[in-house]
Amino acid sequence: MTDTAARDPLPIEPSARVLLHDLGLRQDRDEWIVGRMATRTFVALPAVGARAVALLGEGLSVSRTAEILRAETGEELDIPDFVRDLAALGFVARIGDRPVPDTDPPPASLRWLRPHHVRYALHPALPVLVGVLLLAAGVVLTRRPDLLPGYRDLLWSRHGSLVLLTGAAAGWTLVLAHELAHLVTARAAGVPGRIRLGTRLQFLVMQTDISGIELAPRRHRLTAYLSGIALNLSVASAVLLVLARTDTTTTAHRLLAAVLLLALLPLPFQFMVFTRTDLYFVLQDLTGCRDLYGDGLAYARYVFRRTRRGPGGGAAGDPSVRLPPHERRAVRLYSVVLVAGTVACLAFMAAVTLPADVTLLVRAARGLGPDHGLAANADSAAVLVTLGGINVLWAVTFWRNRRSRRADRSRTS
């Protein structure tokens, strides 16, 4: 809500009827998740709040809604103020004869893709097929342990520039396929979804906003969260089966081994739940937390302030106290993982990643010039273009997303 709106509340007559946008509701324990799919805005409401939304959605006036709720609960509820809150969330299209200003919804990726096009993505048989493929790959691997990939498989050619460029192309293709798996699965559940670049600590990532999946049944939610991991495992399994049938002395075998490793490399990073990976959303769903990362970060900041200033040092109260008991326990445990993981990641970046980047860039720059052969110049140019491009893209993405978050905060209070 803007400051001006806070000083000049939206006038709502008792006889006014409220036209709501297309909203979805889903019960979650003792609360209801209410959201607008188009804008991907969601809020948790008590049962009486969900009942108020339902009554207003049926076209009842503000005063009539208040009367029904008073008769059902025995409490006097401020329905006009409740409608103002709904309007601030973008849930209200019109109050009486007055339209409520609305913002343009964020564009969805692949808008032409309809749920009926990809309904197979939520078919119960699909996880069984993925499991059979994994089982077949596991059997082959037990018989041919030499097919287990190692880091040397990435060096499939003696030309460094060729290895770097093909590795980057194959790696980003697999990343895009991973995100498309999330998008397709969510679209099958009727969720728009949007793929974009983002940053997680020092990592440049591609991420898919499928927040609308909050309104779907749990099986659909977990399927959407795990679909990217399932795709990586399926690709790795299929490549392994083909790899077992190719001659180990051929270039095709070496290329397939590199693709196998590239498909498996992102999987260990999924356990870095402190960077909000796919497994983070699974963990958040299973623990029943509304915002595990945000609440965990707030609790970690509270503990830091209290440790630095002491219990009586003026730090704000414990933010986890307002949470239900099951969320409070999960948030406090997650805050430990969040702090430890973030510190470890940043320390690794300072001790390993940055020195390695600088070393590679310096060596590549020194490898350029007329004193070096054509192959050496090509290899150095490939390193400079690839590493430099990735670093520039990370910086641009980071600042663009930061400005977007600042703009969102400036529009709301």
Phi, psi and chi 1 to 4 in degrees:
 res  aa     phi    psi   chi1   chi2   chi3   chi4
   1 MET       -  132.7 -174.8 -177.8  -60.6      -
   2 THR   -74.4  162.8   61.8      -      -      -
   3 ASP   -62.5  -37.7  -66.9  -21.2      -      -
   4 THR   -64.2  -42.7  -57.9      -      -      -
   5 ALA   -65.2  -33.5      -      -      -      -
   6 ALA   -67.2  -35.0      -      -      -      -
   7 ARG   -79.5  -27.0  -69.5 -168.2  -60.2  -94.2
   8 ASP  -124.4   81.7 -173.1   17.0      -      -
   9 PRO   -58.9  149.1  -15.8   26.7      -      -
  10 LEU   -65.9  120.6 -172.4   65.6      -      -
  11 PRO   -70.9  132.0   24.5  -31.6      -      -
  12 ILE  -132.7  115.3  -60.2  176.1      -      -
  13 GLU   -76.6  147.2  -61.1  -65.3  -28.7      -
  14 PRO   -58.1  -30.7  -23.6   33.6      -      -
  15 SER   -85.8   -3.8   60.4      -      -      -
  16 ALA   -69.4  143.0      -      -      -      -
  17 ARG  -104.8  145.2  -75.3  177.3  167.6   79.9
  18 VAL  -111.3  126.8  177.3      -      -      -
  19 LEU   -97.9  116.8  176.7   64.0      -      -
  20 LEU   -93.5  151.8  -59.7  175.7      -      -
  21 HIS   -68.1  173.4  -71.6  -71.1      -      -
  22 ASP   -68.7  108.9 -173.9   17.3      -      -
  23 LEU  -113.5  152.4  -57.2  178.8      -      -
  24 GLY  -116.5  150.4      -      -      -      -
  25 LEU  -131.8  142.8  -68.2   89.6      -      -
  26 ARG  -146.3  130.6  173.7  178.6   66.8   83.1
  27 GLN   -77.3  136.3 -172.1  172.1    8.3      -
  28 ASP  -137.8  102.3 -173.3   21.9      -      -
  29 ARG    56.3 -121.9  -69.7 -175.5  170.3   86.5
  30 ASP   -92.0    3.7  -63.6  -28.8      -      -
  31 GLU  -121.7  174.5  -65.5 -178.9  -43.1      -
  32 TRP  -124.2  134.6  -72.9   77.9      -      -
  33 ILE   -90.5  119.9  -54.7  -62.6      -      -
  34 VAL  -117.3  131.8 -179.2      -      -      -
  35 GLY  -156.0  161.6      -      -      -      -
  36 ARG  -110.9  113.4 -177.3 -177.8  172.7 -167.7
  37 MET   -62.4  -37.9 -168.2   75.4   73.5      -
  38 ALA   -61.5  -39.7      -      -      -      -
  39 THR  -100.4   -3.3   58.1      -      -      -
  40 ARG    55.7   44.0  -62.6  162.2 -151.0  156.5
  41 THR  -111.2  129.0  -53.9      -      -      -
  42 PHE  -138.0  152.1  -55.8   90.0      -      -
  43 VAL  -147.7  146.7   64.4      -      -      -
  44 ALA   -95.0  127.3      -      -      -      -
  45 LEU  -123.9  150.1  -64.6  176.3      -      -
  46 PRO   -68.4  170.6   24.0  -32.6      -      -
  47 ALA   -58.7  -37.0      -      -      -      -
  48 VAL   -68.1  -32.5   65.0      -      -      -
  49 GLY   -68.3  -41.7      -      -      -      -
  50 ALA   -64.3  -37.1      -      -      -      -
  51 ARG   -64.6  -39.3  175.6   66.8  171.1  150.7
  52 ALA   -64.1  -41.3      -      -      -      -
  53 VAL   -61.3  -43.1  169.4      -      -      -
  54 ALA   -63.7  -43.4      -      -      -      -
  55 LEU   -65.3  -44.9  -67.1  172.8      -      -
  56 LEU   -63.3  -37.6  -67.7  169.8      -      -
  57 GLY   -66.4  -23.9      -      -      -      -
  58 GLU   -78.4   -4.4  -67.9  172.8    3.4      -
  59 GLY    94.7   10.3      -      -      -      -
  60 LEU   -73.5  150.5  -60.3 -177.2      -      -
  61 SER   -71.5  167.2   66.9      -      -      -
  62 VAL   -61.2  -44.6  169.8      -      -      -
  63 SER   -68.1  -39.6   59.2      -      -      -
  64 ARG   -66.8  -38.4 -179.2   58.0 -179.0  156.2
  65 THR   -61.7  -42.4  -61.3      -      -      -
  66 ALA   -64.2  -38.9      -      -      -      -
  67 GLU   -64.2  -44.5  -71.1  173.9    6.4      -
  68 ILE   -64.3  -43.5  -67.0  175.9      -      -
  69 LEU   -67.8  -35.1  -68.5  175.7      -      -
  70 ARG   -65.2  -39.2 -177.5  170.7   56.5 -112.0
  71 ALA   -68.8  -33.0      -      -      -      -
  72 GLU   -82.9  -33.7  -67.8  178.0   -8.7      -
  73 THR  -111.7  -18.1   66.2      -      -      -
  74 GLY    77.1   10.3      -      -      -      -
  75 GLU  -116.2  150.5  -61.4  179.3    7.0      -
  76 GLU   -92.8  112.6 -168.0   70.6   37.4      -
  77 LEU  -106.6  141.3  -58.5  173.8      -      -
  78 ASP   -87.0   84.8 -169.4  -15.4      -      -
  79 ILE   -67.4  -39.4  -59.7  -58.8      -      -
  80 PRO   -56.8  -42.4  -28.1   37.1      -      -
  81 ASP   -66.9  -35.9 -166.0   51.4      -      -
  82 PHE   -63.4  -41.2  179.7   70.8      -      -
  83 VAL   -64.4  -38.2  171.1      -      -      -
  84 ARG   -62.0  -39.8  -66.5 -173.3 -171.1   97.7
  85 ASP   -64.3  -40.8  -70.2  -22.6      -      -
  86 LEU   -63.8  -38.6  -65.7  179.6      -      -
  87 ALA   -65.3  -38.7      -      -      -      -
  88 ALA   -64.2  -29.2      -      -      -      -
  89 LEU   -80.4   -8.0  -69.7  167.6      -      -
  90 GLY    84.5   20.9      -      -      -      -
  91 PHE   -91.3  -12.5  -69.9  174.8      -      -
  92 VAL  -107.7  127.4  178.2      -      -      -
  93 ALA   -91.7  -36.1      -      -      -      -
  94 ARG  -155.6  143.0 -168.8  172.7   67.7 -117.0
  95 ILE  -118.8  110.7  -59.1  175.2      -      -
  96 GLY    64.5 -124.7      -      -      -      -
  97 ASP   -97.3    2.4  -64.4  -31.4      -      -
  98 ARG  -100.0  118.1  -59.5 -171.7  -51.4  -83.8
  99 PRO   -70.6  145.5   23.8  -31.1      -      -
 100 VAL   -96.2  125.4  176.4      -      -      -
 101 PRO   -54.7  139.5  -22.8   32.5      -      -
 102 ASP  -127.9  150.2 -166.3   16.5      -      -
 103 THR   -94.8  153.6   57.0      -      -      -
 104 ASP   -68.0  131.9  -66.5  -30.1      -      -
 105 PRO   -66.7  149.1   24.9  -33.8      -      -
 106 PRO   -62.2  139.3   21.2  -30.8      -      -
 107 PRO   -67.0  142.6   25.0  -33.1      -      -
 108 ALA   -90.3  149.8      -      -      -      -
 109 SER   -79.6  143.1  -60.1      -      -      -
 110 LEU    51.4   58.4  -56.1 -178.2      -      -
 111 ARG   -62.5  -22.3  -75.9  175.6  -72.4 -178.5
 112 TRP   -72.7  -16.2   53.4  -92.3      -      -
 113 LEU   -78.6  119.2 -168.9   64.8      -      -
 114 ARG  -103.5  156.5  -57.0  -60.0  179.2 -169.8
 115 PRO   -54.7  -37.3  -28.7   35.9      -      -
 116 HIS   -71.1  -19.8   67.4  -88.1      -      -
 117 HIS   -68.4  -30.4  -66.0  152.3      -      -
 118 VAL  -126.7   26.7  -70.6      -      -      -
 119 ARG   -61.9  -22.1   59.0  179.9  179.4  -88.0
 120 TYR   -62.3  -23.5   64.3   86.5      -      -
 121 ALA   -63.7  -22.0      -      -      -      -
 122 LEU  -108.6   11.6  -68.5  173.6      -      -
 123 HIS   -70.4  135.6 -163.4  -76.8      -      -
 124 PRO   -59.9  -21.6  -22.1   32.4      -      -
 125 ALA   -75.2  -21.5      -      -      -      -
 126 LEU   -62.9  -47.3 -170.3   58.1      -      -
 127 PRO   -59.0  -31.6  -22.1   32.4      -      -
 128 VAL   -66.4  -41.8  176.7      -      -      -
 129 LEU   -64.1  -41.5  -66.7  176.4      -      -
 130 VAL   -62.8  -41.2  172.8      -      -      -
 131 GLY   -63.3  -40.6      -      -      -      -
 132 VAL   -63.4  -41.3  170.1      -      -      -
 133 LEU   -63.6  -42.5 -171.3   58.9      -      -
 134 LEU   -64.3  -40.4  -72.8  172.7      -      -
 135 LEU   -64.1  -41.9 -178.8   61.3      -      -
 136 ALA   -63.1  -42.0      -      -      -      -
 137 ALA   -65.4  -37.6      -      -      -      -
 138 GLY   -64.2  -39.2      -      -      -      -
 139 VAL   -64.3  -44.5  170.7      -      -      -
 140 VAL   -62.0  -40.1  169.4      -      -      -
 141 LEU   -67.6  -33.7 -160.6   56.5      -      -
 142 THR   -68.1  -30.2   56.5      -      -      -
 143 ARG   -86.0  -28.3  -64.6 -179.0  176.6 -178.9
 144 ARG  -126.8   71.0  -68.2  -80.7  -52.5  -84.5
 145 PRO   -63.4  -16.2   20.5  -31.2      -      -
 146 ASP   -67.4  -15.1   58.7  -66.0      -      -
 147 LEU   -81.3   -7.6  -64.0  178.0      -      -
 148 LEU   -61.7  123.4 -168.0   66.9      -      -
 149 PRO   -74.8  152.6   27.6  -34.2      -      -
 150 GLY  -134.0  170.1      -      -      -      -
 151 TYR   -62.2  -25.7   75.7   93.1      -      -
 152 ARG   -66.6  -19.6  -66.5 -176.0 -176.8  -83.8
 153 ASP   -66.6  -23.2  -70.8  -39.7      -      -
 154 LEU   -67.9  -27.3  -67.8  176.7      -      -
 155 LEU   -88.9   62.5  -52.2  175.3      -      -
 156 TRP   -78.0  -14.0   62.6  -86.5      -      -
 157 SER  -132.4  154.2  171.9      -      -      -
 158 ARG   -81.2   -5.7   57.0 -171.5  178.5   86.7
 159 HIS   -92.5  108.6  -61.5  -69.0      -      -
 160 GLY   -60.5  -38.2      -      -      -      -
 161 SER   -63.7  -39.4   57.3      -      -      -
 162 LEU   -66.9  -41.8 -169.5   58.8      -      -
 163 VAL   -62.2  -44.6  168.8      -      -      -
 164 LEU   -66.7  -46.1 -167.9   61.2      -      -
 165 LEU   -69.5  -44.3  -68.6  175.3      -      -
 166 THR   -68.0  -36.1   55.2      -      -      -
 167 GLY   -63.7  -43.3      -      -      -      -
 168 ALA   -65.0  -42.3      -      -      -      -
 169 ALA   -64.3  -47.4      -      -      -      -
 170 ALA   -66.3  -40.5      -      -      -      -
 171 GLY   -62.9  -46.7      -      -      -      -
 172 TRP   -72.1  -28.4  -81.5  100.7      -      -
 173 THR   -64.8  -42.4  -60.8      -      -      -
 174 LEU   -66.8  -36.6  -73.3  167.5      -      -
 175 VAL   -63.1  -44.3  167.7      -      -      -
 176 LEU   -63.3  -41.4  178.7   59.3      -      -
 177 ALA   -63.2  -37.9      -      -      -      -
 178 HIS   -59.6  -46.9  177.6  105.9      -      -
 179 GLU   -70.4  -35.0  -62.1  -53.7  -38.7      -
 180 LEU   -63.5  -31.8  -77.3  172.8      -      -
 181 ALA   -61.9  -42.8      -      -      -      -
 182 HIS   -61.8  -46.3  -69.2  -55.4      -      -
 183 LEU   -63.5  -46.1 -179.5   68.7      -      -
 184 VAL   -63.5  -43.6  165.9      -      -      -
 185 THR   -65.2  -42.5  -50.0      -      -      -
 186 ALA   -66.1  -39.7      -      -      -      -
 187 ARG   -63.8  -34.0 -168.9   64.2   52.6   84.3
 188 ALA   -61.9  -27.4      -      -      -      -
 189 ALA   -90.7    5.4      -      -      -      -
 190 GLY    87.6   14.0      -      -      -      -
 191 VAL   -95.9  130.5  177.5      -      -      -
 192 PRO   -58.8  -63.3  -22.2   31.9      -      -
 193 GLY    78.9  145.6      -      -      -      -
 194 ARG  -147.8  128.5 -177.6 -173.3  179.7 -165.1
 195 ILE   -97.1  134.0  -61.0  175.9      -      -
 196 ARG  -155.6  166.8   59.4 -170.6  176.9   89.0
 197 LEU   -82.6  148.3  -75.0  174.9      -      -
 198 GLY  -153.1  179.7      -      -      -      -
 199 THR  -128.8  143.4   56.3      -      -      -
 200 ARG  -130.2  104.4  -68.5  -72.9 -174.1  -94.7
 201 LEU    54.5 -121.3  -66.3  178.3      -      -
 202 GLN   -90.1    5.2   69.6  -95.7   39.9      -
 203 PHE   -98.4  134.9  -54.4  109.1      -      -
 204 LEU   -88.4  123.0  176.8   67.0      -      -
 205 VAL  -130.4  158.2  -61.8      -      -      -
 206 MET  -104.6  132.4 -165.4  175.5  -73.4      -
 207 GLN  -135.1  151.9   54.0 -164.8   16.7      -
 208 THR  -119.3  121.8  -53.5      -      -      -
 209 ASP   -83.5  106.4  178.1    5.6      -      -
 210 ILE  -122.2   39.7   55.0  170.3      -      -
 211 SER   -60.1  -23.5   50.9      -      -      -
 212 GLY   -64.2  -15.2      -      -      -      -
 213 ILE   -65.2  -12.1 -155.8   71.0      -      -
 214 GLU   -56.1  -27.8  -76.6  -74.6  -23.2      -
 215 LEU   -88.8   -4.9  -64.9  175.2      -      -
 216 ALA   -87.4  163.3      -      -      -      -
 217 PRO   -61.7  158.8  -20.9   30.8      -      -
 218 ARG   -58.8  -40.4  168.3  164.9  -78.5 -175.2
 219 ARG   -59.8  -40.6 -175.0  179.3   73.4   84.3
 220 HIS   -68.4  -39.1  -67.6  178.1      -      -
 221 ARG   -62.7  -49.8  -62.0 -162.0  -54.3  -88.9
 222 LEU   -65.4  -36.2  -65.6  179.4      -      -
 223 THR   -62.5  -42.2  -57.6      -      -      -
 224 ALA   -65.7  -40.2      -      -      -      -
 225 TYR   -66.4  -37.3  -62.7  147.6      -      -
 226 LEU   -95.0   -2.8  -66.8  171.3      -      -
 227 SER   -64.4  -35.1   57.2      -      -      -
 228 GLY   -65.9  -44.2      -      -      -      -
 229 ILE   -62.7  -41.2  -65.8  175.3      -      -
 230 ALA   -61.8  -37.7      -      -      -      -
 231 LEU   -66.8  -44.3 -178.7  129.5      -      -
 232 ASN   -58.9  -44.5  -80.7   77.4      -      -
 233 LEU   -66.0  -36.7  -70.8  172.8      -      -
 234 SER   -67.2  -43.7  -61.2      -      -      -
 235 VAL   -62.2  -45.7  169.3      -      -      -
 236 ALA   -61.2  -41.7      -      -      -      -
 237 SER   -66.1  -44.2  -61.0      -      -      -
 238 ALA   -63.7  -42.9      -      -      -      -
 239 VAL   -63.3  -40.0  169.2      -      -      -
 240 LEU   -62.7  -39.9 -177.5   67.2      -      -
 241 LEU   -65.1  -39.6  -65.0  176.6      -      -
 242 VAL   -70.1  -39.1  175.5      -      -      -
 243 LEU   -59.3  -35.8 -163.8   62.0      -      -
 244 ALA   -66.7  -17.4      -      -      -      -
 245 ARG  -103.7    3.6  -53.1  -66.2  -62.6  176.5
 246 THR  -106.5  154.6   59.0      -      -      -
 247 ASP   -70.1  127.9 -173.3   -8.3      -      -
 248 THR   -67.2  -13.0   57.0      -      -      -
 249 THR   -92.7   -3.4   62.2      -      -      -
 250 THR   -91.4  159.0   61.4      -      -      -
 251 THR   -65.3  -34.8  -58.8      -      -      -
 252 ALA   -60.1  -40.6      -      -      -      -
 253 HIS   -63.7  -43.1 -175.5   92.0      -      -
 254 ARG   -66.2  -38.8  -66.9 -166.1  -65.3  -88.5
 255 LEU   -65.8  -43.0  -85.8  171.1      -      -
 256 LEU   -63.2  -38.1  -73.3  170.2      -      -
 257 ALA   -63.7  -38.1      -      -      -      -
 258 ALA   -66.2  -41.6      -      -      -      -
 259 VAL   -64.2  -39.7  172.0      -      -      -
 260 LEU   -58.4  -45.2  173.0   59.8      -      -
 261 LEU   -67.2  -40.6 -173.8   57.8      -      -
 262 LEU   -63.7  -32.5  -72.5  171.8      -      -
 263 ALA   -72.4  -30.0      -      -      -      -
 264 LEU   -89.5  -24.8  -67.7  174.5      -      -
 265 LEU   -57.6  -39.2  -84.7  177.5      -      -
 266 PRO   -69.6  -17.8  -17.2   31.5      -      -
 267 LEU   -65.3  -43.5  -62.1 -178.3      -      -
 268 PRO   -60.2  -30.8  -24.8   34.8      -      -
 269 PHE   -69.0  -20.0  -68.7   95.2      -      -
 270 GLN   -63.6  -22.3  -66.4  -64.7  -21.7      -
 271 PHE   -79.5   -4.8  -69.1   93.2      -      -
 272 MET   -82.7   68.9  -61.6  167.7   59.5      -
 273 VAL   -65.6  -14.9  -66.9      -      -      -
 274 PHE   -73.2   -8.4   52.0   90.4      -      -
 275 THR  -105.9   15.4   60.3      -      -      -
 276 ARG    59.7   55.4  -73.5  168.7  -70.6  173.0
 277 THR   -80.4 -176.1   59.3      -      -      -
 278 ASP   -59.2  -41.5  -61.7  -15.1      -      -
 279 LEU   -68.1  -24.3  -68.6 -178.1      -      -
 280 TYR   -61.5  -45.2  159.4   79.9      -      -
 281 PHE   -68.6  -33.0  -69.9  101.3      -      -
 282 VAL   -63.1  -45.9  172.9      -      -      -
 283 LEU   -61.8  -43.1 -179.7   64.7      -      -
 284 GLN   -62.4  -40.8  178.8  173.7 -105.0      -
 285 ASP   -68.3  -44.6 -163.9  -72.3      -      -
 286 LEU   -68.5  -30.5  -66.1  178.9      -      -
 287 THR   -84.5   -9.3   56.9      -      -      -
 288 GLY    73.7   23.0      -      -      -      -
 289 CYS   -87.0  145.3  -66.8      -      -      -
 290 ARG   -78.9  -45.1  -61.8  -79.1  176.5 -105.0
 291 ASP  -145.6   79.9 -176.5    8.6      -      -
 292 LEU   -61.3  -42.6 -174.3   58.1      -      -
 293 TYR   -68.0  -50.3  179.3   85.7      -      -
 294 GLY   -62.7  -43.9      -      -      -      -
 295 ASP   -69.3  -37.2  -68.2  -25.7      -      -
 296 GLY   -65.5  -39.9      -      -      -      -
 297 LEU   -66.1  -41.4 -176.2   60.3      -      -
 298 ALA   -63.2  -40.2      -      -      -      -
 299 TYR   -68.6  -39.6 -178.8   73.4      -      -
 300 ALA   -62.3  -39.9      -      -      -      -
 301 ARG   -65.4  -39.3  -73.2  172.4  173.7  167.6
 302 TYR   -61.9  -45.7  158.2   74.3      -      -
 303 VAL   -63.9  -39.2  171.9      -      -      -
 304 PHE   -63.3  -46.0  174.1   75.6      -      -
 305 ARG   -63.5  -41.1  -71.8 -166.7  -59.6  -94.3
 306 ARG   -67.2  -38.2 -176.3  175.9  178.7 -178.5
 307 THR   -66.8  -38.4  -57.8      -      -      -
 308 ARG   -75.2  -38.3 -172.1 -179.4   61.2  175.8
 309 ARG  -103.2  -14.4  -58.7  178.0 -175.2  177.1
 310 GLY    90.2  161.9      -      -      -      -
 311 PRO   -55.4  -32.1  -22.6   33.3      -      -
 312 GLY  -103.0   20.1      -      -      -      -
 313 GLY   -84.8    9.7      -      -      -      -
 314 GLY    90.2    7.6      -      -      -      -
 315 ALA   -68.3  152.6      -      -      -      -
 316 ALA   -65.3  161.2      -      -      -      -
 317 GLY   -67.1  165.9      -      -      -      -
 318 ASP   -62.7  115.6 -176.6   -9.3      -      -
 319 PRO   -72.5  -15.9   26.9  -34.0      -      -
 320 SER   -79.9  -12.1   68.1      -      -      -
 321 VAL   -63.8  -32.7  172.7      -      -      -
 322 ARG   -74.7  -10.7   60.1 -179.8  174.8   81.2
 323 LEU   -83.9  154.4  -59.9  172.8      -      -
 324 PRO   -61.4  155.5  -20.8   31.0      -      -
 325 PRO   -53.7  -42.7  -25.9   33.7      -      -
 326 HIS   -66.7  -34.5   72.1  -84.4      -      -
 327 GLU   -73.3  -37.8  -74.3 -165.9   49.8      -
 328 ARG   -60.6  -45.4 -169.8 -178.6  -48.7  138.3
 329 ARG   -62.8  -45.2  -69.8 -170.7  -64.7  -90.7
 330 ALA   -64.4  -41.1      -      -      -      -
 331 VAL   -65.0  -42.7  163.0      -      -      -
 332 ARG   -66.4  -39.8  -69.4  177.0  175.9  177.8
 333 LEU   -67.5  -42.0  -73.7  173.0      -      -
 334 TYR   -64.8  -33.8  176.8   77.4      -      -
 335 SER   -61.0  -33.4   66.9      -      -      -
 336 VAL   -65.7  -45.8  177.2      -      -      -
 337 VAL   -63.4  -40.0  177.2      -      -      -
 338 LEU   -61.0  -48.7  174.0   61.7      -      -
 339 VAL   -68.4  -48.9  172.0      -      -      -
 340 ALA   -62.7  -43.1      -      -      -      -
 341 GLY   -66.9  -41.6      -      -      -      -
 342 THR   -64.6  -44.2  -59.7      -      -      -
 343 VAL   -61.6  -44.7  169.9      -      -      -
 344 ALA   -62.8  -41.6      -      -      -      -
 345 CYS   -64.8  -46.5 -103.9      -      -      -
 346 LEU   -67.4  -35.5  -65.4  178.7      -      -
 347 ALA   -65.8  -40.6      -      -      -      -
 348 PHE   -63.8  -39.9 -175.5   85.0      -      -
 349 MET   -61.2  -45.0  178.5 -175.3   67.1      -
 350 ALA   -68.7  -36.7      -      -      -      -
 351 ALA   -88.5  -27.7      -      -      -      -
 352 VAL  -123.4  -57.0  178.4      -      -      -
 353 THR   -63.9  -51.9  -52.8      -      -      -
 354 LEU   -62.7  -48.0  -75.1  179.4      -      -
 355 PRO   -58.2  -38.8  -25.5   35.4      -      -
 356 ALA   -66.3  -42.3      -      -      -      -
 357 ASP   -60.8  -48.1  -90.5   -0.1      -      -
 358 VAL   -62.4  -42.6  171.3      -      -      -
 359 THR   -61.7  -45.6  -59.8      -      -      -
 360 LEU   -64.1  -41.6  -73.7  173.5      -      -
 361 LEU   -66.7  -40.8  -71.1  171.6      -      -
 362 VAL   -65.2  -44.2  169.1      -      -      -
 363 ARG   -63.7  -39.2  -73.7 -179.0  179.0  176.8
 364 ALA   -65.6  -41.0      -      -      -      -
 365 ALA   -64.0  -38.4      -      -      -      -
 366 ARG   -70.5  -22.9  -71.2  175.3  177.8  173.5
 367 GLY   -81.3   -4.1      -      -      -      -
 368 LEU   -90.3  150.1  -65.9  174.3      -      -
 369 GLY   130.8  165.3      -      -      -      -
 370 PRO   -67.7  -18.7   24.0  -33.7      -      -
 371 ASP   -74.5  -11.3  -64.1  -24.1      -      -
 372 HIS  -109.4  156.4  -55.2  -81.0      -      -
 373 GLY   -72.3  172.5      -      -      -      -
 374 LEU   -62.5  -43.0 -179.1   62.2      -      -
 375 ALA   -63.3  -42.0      -      -      -      -
 376 ALA   -64.3  -40.6      -      -      -      -
 377 ASN   -65.2  -39.2  -85.4  -85.0      -      -
 378 ALA   -65.5  -42.8      -      -      -      -
 379 ASP   -63.0  -44.4  -75.4   -9.2      -      -
 380 SER   -64.8  -41.5  -63.2      -      -      -
 381 ALA   -64.4  -39.3      -      -      -      -
 382 ALA   -63.2  -42.1      -      -      -      -
 383 VAL   -63.7  -45.4  171.4      -      -      -
 384 LEU   -63.4  -44.5  -74.3  172.3      -      -
 385 VAL   -67.3  -45.4  169.6      -      -      -
 386 THR   -68.4  -54.5  -55.8      -      -      -
 387 LEU   -66.8  -43.4  -69.2 -178.5      -      -
 388 GLY   -62.5  -41.9      -      -      -      -
 389 GLY   -63.8  -41.8      -      -      -      -
 390 ILE   -64.6  -42.1  -70.2  174.9      -      -
 391 ASN   -65.5  -40.5  -73.8  -37.3      -      -
 392 VAL   -66.8  -42.1  169.2      -      -      -
 393 LEU   -62.7  -39.2 -172.6   58.3      -      -
 394 TRP   -60.9  -46.8 -176.5   94.4      -      -
 395 ALA   -64.2  -44.6      -      -      -      -
 396 VAL   -63.5  -44.1  170.5      -      -      -
 397 THR   -63.2  -43.6  -57.8      -      -      -
 398 PHE   -60.0  -49.4  176.1   82.1      -      -
 399 TRP   -70.7  -35.6  -73.3  110.1      -      -
 400 ARG   -64.2  -45.3 -174.5 -170.4   64.3 -173.3
 401 ASN   -67.1  -34.3  -70.1  -13.6      -      -
 402 ARG   -66.5  -41.8 -174.2  176.2 -178.0 -177.9
 403 ARG   -64.8  -37.6  -71.6  179.5   60.3 -174.3
 404 SER   -64.5  -41.3  176.9      -      -      -
 405 ARG   -65.6  -38.4  -72.5 -168.1  -65.7  -91.0
 406 ARG   -63.9  -40.1  -75.9  178.9  174.8  175.5
 407 ALA   -64.5  -39.6      -      -      -      -
 408 ASP   -63.9  -40.2  -70.7  -19.1      -      -
 409 ARG   -69.0  -32.6  -75.6 -164.5  -65.2  -92.2
 410 SER   -71.8  -22.1   68.7      -      -      -
 411 ARG   -85.3  -15.6  -72.1 -165.7  -64.9  -93.9
 412 THR  -127.7  165.6   59.5      -      -      -
 413 SER  -118.7      -   60.0      -      -      -
